[in-house]
């Protein structure tokens, strides 16, 4: 049987990290930032299957939205107006760029540093 692209098969994982410097948007409200990640997932037609968050003392957040196709993650350092966003999509048909654009538009950083990776999965390692 030849592997083919379906929502549950991947051969190329897309991994995008965004360093978001001098964000103009508030980075302290977990409810609004969680909603932002859910809305970002919709930009790539990803299916949200769960969420988690951790609030740091005295400030800062890590939020994750679990996707059927992997995850979106946001960690904030509000005292520095800095955030890191991670977009990991395991459905090679999905484009992480609309997700990134949505996050950048919402958080309004003065500077963005992008780190983009592609991970190839060897189909010979698949079973079944």
Number of C-alpha atoms within 10 A of each C-alpha: 4 4 10 10 11 10 15 10 15 20 17 17 20 20 17 20 20 20 16 22 18 17 21 13 13 14 23 17 11 16 10 12 22 20 12 16 26 22 17 23 25 14 18 17 13 23 17 19 12 12 16 11 16 12 15 11 7 6 12 20 21 20 21 22 24 21 19 16 22 17 23 24 20 23 19 24 16 17 11 12 19 20 23 17 23 21 25 21 25 22 21 18 15 17 16 21 13 15 23 22 12 18 21 18 10 16 21 17 19 12 14 17 11 13 11 13 13 13 11 11 12 10 12 6 6 9 5 3
